[in-house]
Amino acid sequence: MKIIQTKQLTKTYTRFKKEEGFKGSIKGLFKREKITKDAVHDFDLDIEAGEFVGLIGPNGAGKTTLMKMLSGIISPTSGSLSALGYIPNELKNEYKKQFSIVMGQKSQLFQDLSAADTFLLLKEIYGIPEEEYRRNLNYFIELFKVSDYLNVQVRTLSLGERMKMELIAALIHSPKILFLDEPTIGLDAVAQKQIRSFLKEVNSDKGTTILLTSHYMDDIKSLCKRCVVVNNGTKIYDGGLALLFDKYQTQKQITVSFEKETAYIPPFAVQIIESNPFKLSFMAPRGDVRDILGSILSQCEINDISILEEDIGNIVERIYSIKGGSSECENI
Amino acid sequence: MRKYIETSKLLFKNQLVYRFDIIISMVFTVSKILLAFVLWGTIFGNQKVVVGFTFSAMLSYYVISSFITQLDQSSNAGWQISTEIKNGSFSKYIIKPMSILGYFTAQTFGISAFLVVFNLLAASLWVLVFRIDFTFTSNLSLIAAALLLILLGLLFMIQLNYYIGILAFRFVDTSVFMMIKDNIIQFLTGALIPLTLLPAGIIKVMMVFPFYYISYLPSMLLIGRNGGEIVLGIVLLIGWNGAFWILNHFTFKKLIYKYEGVGM
């Protein structure tokens, strides 16, 4: 069952151009030049109930704008959208009770009070029966292991602890759809991993449909089966994540620290990022990684080695350039 | 309704977080009483009565009206709304299944309730400490009417500030509107001087607007005066509240589509 559907969805922002300097500011009082930009353009998207979809793209691609339209925060300029059978920007309470949105850099918790106080308010706002509220709260407390700081002033929590509380606040009313905009931004590796396992469980256990944007490839890789790539407001790829990586993630970043001064040059076609007698960092074709590692291990005394996935921005760039700059979407 | 009561409770609790702040704000209610002592003491000099007020009636008026004025915390809500629209954090209200005006009304009432409890305690203490010959009516119907007028007045002020706050959807920065409104209201509500000191013609014009009934009339009723203006006050405040409710409803509907949710 399709739970979210958009057709030719477009959002155009109007901005004013201001000339630099004092003279420009005075001039701007009398005459302003308007610039219009399509943040989202002719966007078609169908999401089935229970899906976990990753929305990826570089900064300014239109991911957050799309999330805001789906949650009714902003209205589209043209096109149509429906979520759970509602038009989000009509701001019907019946729809608002069935979704949640978490924005990594914005908080819905009262900073001077404890998270438990905010949860009590949300219980009343969403009209959650006492029994269901207690059951949900206990479930999330257990899942996240947050019982120790439930009654602590929010402003004193670490970023990771606060994000867990934000997620509980978003899920306490058992929404059918959860929009997540960069939920792991700024978190350390441990907290990121915890959040990921939590989201995975919510999706599989509660059947919550989740739409996630993230700059961390690991988030997308470990959580989403389907992925939508957005660039300049248009969808350029919509399909399986495995296929996306097979086809477009052609490089990996290898970084090696040496025990002693080493003059190692990889005998492969690689792109050097950093090179000094104690450290070597380069991009290598995925297919060659195994052989490269074998070569390094046999020839050098290494102190440490790391292999990182390629940055999202590079993948988007590659899809875009392979398609010759066409904004036509690849549906797989 | 429970969601709004819980909002009020939460904001009440929020005021209780910083103990030093509470103590200081209670102690400093004395500054207003001292100021009134000095100001009206100078004006009265050796005179027993000025424009129909004895010194103690004037002082009582001042204490009561400044207490009522302080109850109105809606200006903060107006600033908060426009700031949050400007920085994009207003989105958190849009996605909640509750009336945004209702939320800010409940929030303001929560803070006002806190002030009623703590500042009333402090003000009563100072009246006793300074042995002020406090003039206060014993007529229950006047007290009831004053309380109703205060409630309607606070509701009106929330609606007015909400209106100016949501204008940020259109103008982004509404600080000029807020500043002008704050300055005018201080004068129009009689928070600075009793309005009876103004020429009769001006008072007649002011009686058409709601500000006359927000702080001035309830204060006068509580010192046992102006009983004849109760009905007019209640009718006018209900009318202004209704008018602003409609204005807010349509303004929000018209301007919300301009919201972009962008900012820091």
Chai-1 contact restraints between the chains, C-beta under 6 A:
chainA,res_idxA,chainB,res_idxB,connection_type,confidence,min_distance_angstrom,max_distance_angstrom,comment,restraint_id
A,K68,B,G261,contact,1.0,0.0,6.0,A-B,restraint_1
A,S71,B,I95,contact,1.0,0.0,6.0,A-B,restraint_2
A,I73,B,S91,contact,1.0,0.0,6.0,A-B,restraint_3
A,I73,B,I94,contact,1.0,0.0,6.0,A-B,restraint_4
A,I73,B,G261,contact,1.0,0.0,6.0,A-B,restraint_5
A,I74,B,E260,contact,1.0,0.0,6.0,A-B,restraint_6
A,I74,B,G261,contact,1.0,0.0,6.0,A-B,restraint_7
A,S75,B,Y257,contact,1.0,0.0,6.0,A-B,restraint_8
A,N93,B,P97,contact,1.0,0.0,6.0,A-B,restraint_9
A,K96,B,I95,contact,1.0,0.0,6.0,A-B,restraint_10
A,K96,B,P97,contact,1.0,0.0,6.0,A-B,restraint_11
A,K97,B,P97,contact,1.0,0.0,6.0,A-B,restraint_12
A,I101,B,I95,contact,1.0,0.0,6.0,A-B,restraint_13
A,K106,B,S89,contact,1.0,0.0,6.0,A-B,restraint_14
A,Q108,B,K92,contact,1.0,0.0,6.0,A-B,restraint_15
A,D112,B,N14,contact,1.0,0.0,6.0,A-B,restraint_16
A,D112,B,V17,contact,1.0,0.0,6.0,A-B,restraint_17
A,L113,B,N14,contact,1.0,0.0,6.0,A-B,restraint_18
A,L121,B,E6,contact,1.0,0.0,6.0,A-B,restraint_19
A,L121,B,L10,contact,1.0,0.0,6.0,A-B,restraint_20
A,E124,B,R2,contact,1.0,0.0,6.0,A-B,restraint_21
A,E124,B,K3,contact,1.0,0.0,6.0,A-B,restraint_22
A,E124,B,E6,contact,1.0,0.0,6.0,A-B,restraint_23
A,I125,B,K3,contact,1.0,0.0,6.0,A-B,restraint_24
A,I125,B,K96,contact,1.0,0.0,6.0,A-B,restraint_25
A,I125,B,M98,contact,1.0,0.0,6.0,A-B,restraint_26
